Amino acid sequence: MPPKIKRFLLGLLAAFCLPVLAFALLWFSSRGDYSQQETVSSQPALPRIAFKDTTLHAETFGASHLPPVVVVHDGPGGDYRSLLPLKALSDQHFILFYDQRGSGLSERVADTELTLEQARQDLAAVIDQHAGTKPVQLLGHGWGGMLAAAYTAEHPQRVTRLVLAEPGFLNAEMAAQVLFAGQRGASSQLLRTASSWGRSFHVPAIDPDARRDFVFGQIRTQAAYYCDQQLPADLSERSWRGGFRAWKMQTQAVVDGQGKIQLDFLKGLDKIQIPVLLLSGECNQITGPRFQSRQQRLFARAALRIVPQSSHDLFWEQPEQSLSVVREYLASGQLPTPAQPPETTTPQSAR
């Protein structure tokens, strides 16, 4: 056989075998028992809210005659598990948690239903169904804080208290800061994605979204959100299940062809005249104290309280401290005394 043809065939064989070998090594090295939780579509025992076009995983705590508090979780594509310490408020309030459309343990729906406008409409529908004509108190976390602020701006007469725990960006300027901070962890995120992708092949395909949701659940957050700039050991316990397509569709909807954020939650914020309580974990380097101190200025009346030794999951990590501030605000409607200015605080992780 001529040397040129021999080299060509060997190169062709290597081009075919190396990817197969790499995949085999990844598959065998990532073997394990990886489970994925079922959604309300296949698990009838899960508590739920049924609407005409979808079913949401949801729970209520407390007597229905008490003042209603609706909790809106982070995302897109998250769930409310890390916010469950808030159920301690049920001694004085009627607390409602729900997983957003296509997220957590809620029903998976078509991509066309996973829009920002639909997320707003779902929040309005949840409030109408469980609060009726009563005024409502909203608590939004991260992405949920953005939705809660948008709902309050559109329906200022319906909301008597508004708690925003590390809300995401409320305009394009703040969005640019989040994207810039996120780029710093791109390399480690890539490694985590590859590792999670390998493990996903061992996840039982209980539904068409199970494996994609598994990968998303493993990589949806970054170390910079947490104390010591490290992912917490109990991270998997803070969430039931990610919603990859919900995240994909809703994040893509706010980015234009040049990769710039075209989302602005400022519309109507000037109509919010109630005092707004902003909460932040001390350690978060992305949407933590400094970021929220700038967002505080977007509201007519707002106060920022920093929860020591906590990260983005402040209710999970420091429930007593976080809940005490929320209780005080819900009871009085008055903003607490501002904490030490964020510009002079030193994150716990840096001490």
RAKAUR-V941521 format. One record per residue. N is the residue number from 1. NEAR is the number of other C-alpha atoms within 10 Angstrom. Layout:
BEGIN
n:N near:NEAR
n:N near:NEAR
END
This chain:
BEGIN
n:1 near:5
n:2 near:6
n:3 near:8
n:4 near:9
n:5 near:10
n:6 near:11
n:7 near:11
n:8 near:11
n:9 near:12
n:10 near:12
n:11 near:12
n:12 near:11
n:13 near:11
n:14 near:13
n:15 near:11
n:16 near:11
n:17 near:12
n:18 near:11
n:19 near:11
n:20 near:12
n:21 near:12
n:22 near:10
n:23 near:13
n:24 near:13
n:25 near:12
n:26 near:17
n:27 near:18
n:28 near:12
n:29 near:12
n:30 near:17
n:31 near:14
n:32 near:13
n:33 near:9
n:34 near:12
n:35 near:15
n:36 near:18
n:37 near:16
n:38 near:19
n:39 near:24
n:40 near:21
n:41 near:16
n:42 near:12
n:43 near:11
n:44 near:10
n:45 near:7
n:46 near:16
n:47 near:16
n:48 near:19
n:49 near:17
n:50 near:12
n:51 near:12
n:52 near:5
n:53 near:7
n:54 near:16
n:55 near:22
n:56 near:27
n:57 near:25
n:58 near:20
n:59 near:17
n:60 near:19
n:61 near:18
n:62 near:18
n:63 near:14
n:64 near:14
n:65 near:11
n:66 near:13
n:67 near:18
n:68 near:26
n:69 near:28
n:70 near:23
n:71 near:26
n:72 near:27
n:73 near:28
n:74 near:27
n:75 near:25
n:76 near:27
n:77 near:28
n:78 near:28
n:79 near:26
n:80 near:27
n:81 near:18
n:82 near:20
n:83 near:22
n:84 near:15
n:85 near:16
n:86 near:22
n:87 near:19
n:88 near:15
n:89 near:18
n:90 near:19
n:91 near:12
n:92 near:16
n:93 near:21
n:94 near:22
n:95 near:26
n:96 near:23
n:97 near:23
n:98 near:26
n:99 near:27
n:100 near:31
n:101 near:26
n:102 near:30
n:103 near:30
n:104 near:32
n:105 near:30
n:106 near:27
n:107 near:20
n:108 near:24
n:109 near:16
n:110 near:9
n:111 near:13
n:112 near:8
n:113 near:18
n:114 near:23
n:115 near:18
n:116 near:17
n:117 near:11
n:118 near:15
n:119 near:20
n:120 near:15
n:121 near:13
n:122 near:17
n:123 near:21
n:124 near:14
n:125 near:14
n:126 near:20
n:127 near:22
n:128 near:13
n:129 near:12
n:130 near:19
n:131 near:21
n:132 near:12
n:133 near:10
n:134 near:15
n:135 near:17
n:136 near:21
n:137 near:24
n:138 near:27
n:139 near:23
n:140 near:25
n:141 near:28
n:142 near:22
n:143 near:22
n:144 near:28
n:145 near:28
n:146 near:25
n:147 near:28
n:148 near:29
n:149 near:27
n:150 near:21
n:151 near:21
n:152 near:24
n:153 near:21
n:154 near:15
n:155 near:14
n:156 near:19
n:157 near:14
n:158 near:18
n:159 near:19
n:160 near:19
n:161 near:22
n:162 near:27
n:163 near:24
n:164 near:26
n:165 near:32
n:166 near:32
n:167 near:27
n:168 near:26
n:169 near:23
n:170 near:22
n:171 near:18
n:172 near:17
n:173 near:13
n:174 near:18
n:175 near:17
n:176 near:14
n:177 near:14
n:178 near:17
n:179 near:13
n:180 near:11
n:181 near:14
n:182 near:17
n:183 near:10
n:184 near:12
n:185 near:13
n:186 near:12
n:187 near:10
n:188 near:12
n:189 near:19
n:190 near:12
n:191 near:12
n:192 near:15
n:193 near:17
n:194 near:14
n:195 near:18
n:196 near:20
n:197 near:20
n:198 near:21
n:199 near:22
n:200 near:25
n:201 near:19
n:202 near:17
n:203 near:19
n:204 near:14
n:205 near:14
n:206 near:14
n:207 near:13
n:208 near:9
n:209 near:15
n:210 near:22
n:211 near:23
n:212 near:19
n:213 near:21
n:214 near:24
n:215 near:25
n:216 near:22
n:217 near:22
n:218 near:19
n:219 near:18
n:220 near:17
n:221 near:16
n:222 near:17
n:223 near:18
n:224 near:22
n:225 near:23
n:226 near:25
n:227 near:22
n:228 near:17
n:229 near:16
n:230 near:12
n:231 near:14
n:232 near:14
n:233 near:7
n:234 near:8
n:235 near:13
n:236 near:11
n:237 near:10
n:238 near:16
n:239 near:16
n:240 near:19
n:241 near:27
n:242 near:30
n:243 near:30
n:244 near:24
n:245 near:22
n:246 near:28
n:247 near:20
n:248 near:15
n:249 near:18
n:250 near:21
n:251 near:17
n:252 near:12
n:253 near:14
n:254 near:15
n:255 near:13
n:256 near:11
n:257 near:6
n:258 near:6
n:259 near:9
n:260 near:13
n:261 near:20
n:262 near:13
n:263 near:17
n:264 near:16
n:265 near:16
n:266 near:16
n:267 near:13
n:268 near:15
n:269 near:19
n:270 near:13
n:271 near:15
n:272 near:22
n:273 near:16
n:274 near:20
n:275 near:19
n:276 near:24
n:277 near:25
n:278 near:26
n:279 near:25
n:280 near:30
n:281 near:30
n:282 near:27
n:283 near:28
n:284 near:28
n:285 near:22
n:286 near:23
n:287 near:27
n:288 near:26
n:289 near:28
n:290 near:18
n:291 near:22
n:292 near:27
n:293 near:20
n:294 near:11
n:295 near:21
n:296 near:16
n:297 near:11
n:298 near:15
n:299 near:17
n:300 near:14
n:301 near:15
n:302 near:22
n:303 near:20
n:304 near:26
n:305 near:26
n:306 near:27
n:307 near:22
n:308 near:16
n:309 near:17
n:310 near:26
n:311 near:30
n:312 near:28
n:313 near:23
n:314 near:29
n:315 near:22
n:316 near:18
n:317 near:17
n:318 near:17
n:319 near:18
n:320 near:14
n:321 near:15
n:322 near:24
n:323 near:18
n:324 near:12
n:325 near:17
n:326 near:21
n:327 near:13
n:328 near:13
n:329 near:19
n:330 near:22
n:331 near:10
n:332 near:10
n:333 near:16
n:334 near:16
n:335 near:21
n:336 near:16
n:337 near:9
n:338 near:11
n:339 near:12
n:340 near:11
n:341 near:13
n:342 near:20
n:343 near:10
n:344 near:8
n:345 near:13
n:346 near:12
n:347 near:21
n:348 near:16
n:349 near:17
n:350 near:9
n:351 near:6
END
